[in-house]
Amino acid sequence: SDGGAIVFKIRPGTGPDYSNSILHSSWQFKFYGPTIYIARNVYRATADRLFDATIFGASFQSAIETDGQSIPEPATDWPVVLAFFETWMRSGLAVYTPS
C-alpha cells in the first residue's frame, strides 16, 4: 500500500467520564505509513481534524496528551507514530472547552 493507516483504542483504566453530560476519554493512536514521513503526515492530518470538529453530529474537541513519537513497530519494524489524545464530546450541544 502507498498510503497510511490509523489504529486507535481507548486507553485502559481511563474509562469514559460523563460529567456534565460530556463524554471525556483518553485515546492511544498509532499512525502507520510506508515511510516515517508518510506516517507523520497521517498523524498531523488526523490531529488537525480532531481539533474543534463536528463528527457524526457531535461537537468534538481534543487535546494532544503526548506529541507523536516516531518509532518502529516492535513486531514488524514498520514506521509508526505513537500519540495520545484526550477528547471531549457532547452530542448536539456546544463544545466544552477544557481548562
C-alpha positions in Angstrom: 0.0 0.0 0.0 1.1 3.5 -0.7 -1.0 5.3 1.9 -1.1 5.4 5.7 -3.2 3.6 8.3 -4.6 4.5 11.7 -5.1 2.2 14.7 -6.7 3.6 17.8 -8.2 2.4 21.1 -9.5 3.9 24.3 -6.7 3.8 26.9 -7.2 1.2 29.6 -8.0 2.4 33.0 -9.3 5.8 31.9 -13.0 4.8 31.5 -15.4 7.3 30.0 -16.3 10.2 32.3 -19.8 11.5 31.7 -19.5 14.6 34.0 -21.9 17.3 32.9 -23.2 15.1 30.0 -19.8 15.3 28.3 -18.0 12.2 27.2 -14.4 12.6 28.3 -11.9 9.9 27.2 -8.2 9.3 26.6 -7.1 7.5 23.4 -3.9 5.8 22.1 -3.3 6.3 18.3 -0.8 4.6 16.1 -0.2 6.1 12.6 1.4 3.9 10.0 3.0 4.6 6.7 5.4 3.0 4.2 7.9 5.7 5.4 8.1 7.6 8.6 7.5 10.8 6.6 4.1 9.5 5.5 3.2 8.2 9.0 3.9 11.7 10.4 1.7 13.2 7.7 -1.1 10.9 8.6 -0.6 11.9 12.3 -0.6 15.6 11.5 -3.7 15.4 9.3 -5.6 13.5 12.0 -4.6 15.9 14.8 -5.7 18.8 12.6 -9.1 17.1 12.0 -9.7 16.2 15.7 -9.5 19.8 16.9 -12.8 21.7 17.2 -14.6 19.3 14.9 -18.2 18.2 14.4 -18.1 14.4 13.8 -21.3 12.4 13.2 -23.4 15.3 14.5 -21.5 15.6 17.8 -19.4 18.6 18.9 -15.9 17.2 19.4 -12.7 18.7 20.8 -9.4 17.1 21.6 -6.0 17.9 23.1 -2.7 16.1 22.4 -1.6 14.4 25.7 1.7 13.2 24.2 3.1 14.6 21.0 3.6 12.0 18.3 6.7 9.9 18.7 8.3 8.3 15.7 9.2 4.7 16.5 9.4 1.4 14.6 6.7 -1.1 15.3 8.4 -3.7 17.5 7.0 -6.8 15.8 7.3 -5.7 12.2 9.8 -2.7 12.2 7.2 -0.7 10.2 7.3 3.1 10.6 4.8 4.3 13.1 4.0 7.4 15.0 2.6 6.8 18.5 0.4 9.6 20.1 -2.1 10.0 22.8 -5.2 12.3 22.7 -7.7 13.4 25.2 -11.2 14.0 23.9 -14.4 15.8 24.9 -17.7 15.1 23.0 -21.2 16.3 23.5 -24.0 15.3 21.1 -25.7 18.3 19.5 -24.6 20.8 22.1 -21.9 23.4 22.4 -18.3 22.2 22.6 -16.8 22.0 26.1 -13.5 23.9 26.4 -11.1 22.3 28.8 -9.3 24.5 31.3 
